Amino acid sequence: MNYIGSKYSLLDFLQETIEGVTGYKTGDPYVFADLFAGTGIVGRTFKQNGCSVIANDIQHYSFSLNKHFIENVPEMDDSLLEHFNSLEPRKGFVYMNYCSGSGSGRNYFSDENGMRCDAVRMELEELRSKGEIDEGTYFYYLASLIDSIDRYANTASVYGAFLKKIKNTAKRPFFLELLPVIVGKKGKVYNEDINELVKRISGDVLYLDPPYNTRQYCANYHVLETISRYDAPELSGVTGLRDLSRQKSRFCSKKRALEALDDLIRNADFSYIFLSYNNEGILKLDSIKEIMSRYGDYSFFTREYRRFKADKDANRNIAADSTTEYLHCLKKG
Ligand SMILES: C[S@@+](CC[C@H](N)C(=O)[O-])C[C@H]1O[C@@H](n2cnc3c(N)ncnc32)[C@H](O)[C@@H]1O
């Protein structure tokens, strides 16, 4: 998934630094927590490397992706794929609210693809409520639906706005494709505010990848959130936002991020903590250093990083094509 802040291109840097600082090697069975998990790419990588992974994210679409990547292990039942892809299109919540043919005034998907998405989503819920599929299978197909439908979205990048005309990639008929099943130990996934969850868990390595700026993920990915929850929320405004009041992150607030970080590090019962952040985020290098140093031995490593393409929007006044990624490290005392 093309996700804001995804660490896909920084995986080598993360693995090398974490191994260098902790002395743990690939294959060592330590507990690795990825608690701002997003797409799940970091936790997936450490699961593959032999870790017991705990993943968490406040967004439900991320929870669904991680339920599959972290909790499912081979062999999963892929025999329903053909069934899902041959369902009759249905006029459900996605078509009625995110497609223009329904009169919603919104154009996030072509009419046909919105109805195909509804057909898969409704069938999945029906199979689960009848007890015909178990939880693992449910999240296997739900995660695959979220990942697949995102590739047919009629947006410039995120769901903050839709395009007026249906673009070519959004015109292609939607087909569900299955995500890979990650080999490794079955982990544990949560869908909570990190500052609450951290008080109840413990482990060896805590990896933190909070939002870097004031743009809330709940607003940028609200359509995926609703497809994941499928809870028929009341939508408002031209872009059809759901109520975001309970999902707003303190890490996106200039006033509250510092206090939230301090609370998080203080309550974390982990031997090592690693925090990804860049040189343009709302928290300054010195403030992070100051907070982390309160709790043990602190160091940091850097890597140049090419900017996510949505950041190039004309109305954002940032000139450079690359940013400096920091990995802040703490050995808790
Ligand atoms: C920079 S992204 C993580 C990207 C992820 N490492 C990846 O590679 O895909 C930050 C994530 O933190 C989540 N988040 C923000 N505030 C949170 C909070 N208070 N508790 C839990 N998750 C939160 C967002 O939903 C978002 O998915």
The ligand as a MOL file (V3000), in Angstrom:
LIG
                    3D

  0  0  0     0  0            999 V3000
M  V30 BEGIN CTAB
M  V30 COUNTS 27 29 0 0 0
M  V30 BEGIN ATOM
M  V30 1 C 3.8350 6.8510 10.3110 0
M  V30 2 S 2.4200 5.8100 10.3490 0 CHG=1
M  V30 3 C 3.0960 4.2190 10.6050 0
M  V30 4 C 3.5810 3.6060 9.3210 0
M  V30 5 C 4.0480 2.1750 9.4810 0
M  V30 6 N 5.2630 2.0730 10.2570 0
M  V30 7 C 4.2630 1.5580 8.1080 0
M  V30 8 O 5.4260 1.3550 7.7170 0
M  V30 9 O 3.2810 1.3290 7.4160 0 CHG=-1
M  V30 10 C 1.7020 6.2040 11.8940 0
M  V30 11 C 0.5430 5.3060 12.3330 0
M  V30 12 O 0.2340 5.6080 13.6900 0
M  V30 13 C -1.1560 5.4590 13.8940 0
M  V30 14 N -1.4870 6.2350 15.1200 0
M  V30 15 C -1.4970 7.5760 15.2800 0
M  V30 16 N -1.7610 7.8980 16.5490 0
M  V30 17 C -1.9180 6.7390 17.2340 0
M  V30 18 C -2.1820 6.4340 18.5960 0
M  V30 19 N -2.3470 7.4000 19.4990 0
M  V30 20 N -2.2590 5.1290 18.9530 0
M  V30 21 C -2.0990 4.1470 18.0320 0
M  V30 22 N -1.8380 4.3960 16.7190 0
M  V30 23 C -1.7350 5.6640 16.3250 0
M  V30 24 C -1.7660 5.9870 12.6070 0
M  V30 25 O -3.0600 5.4760 12.4150 0
M  V30 26 C -0.7560 5.4960 11.5550 0
M  V30 27 O -1.1410 4.2840 10.9740 0
M  V30 END ATOM
M  V30 BEGIN BOND
M  V30 1 1 1 2
M  V30 2 1 2 3
M  V30 3 1 2 10
M  V30 4 1 3 4
M  V30 5 1 4 5
M  V30 6 1 5 6
M  V30 7 1 5 7
M  V30 8 2 7 8
M  V30 9 1 7 9
M  V30 10 1 10 11
M  V30 11 1 11 12
M  V30 12 1 11 26
M  V30 13 1 12 13
M  V30 14 1 13 14
M  V30 15 1 13 24
M  V30 16 1 14 15
M  V30 17 1 14 23
M  V30 18 2 15 16
M  V30 19 1 16 17
M  V30 20 1 17 18
M  V30 21 2 17 23
M  V30 22 1 18 19
M  V30 23 2 18 20
M  V30 24 1 20 21
M  V30 25 2 21 22
M  V30 26 1 22 23
M  V30 27 1 24 25
M  V30 28 1 24 26
M  V30 29 1 26 27
M  V30 END BOND
M  V30 END CTAB
M  END
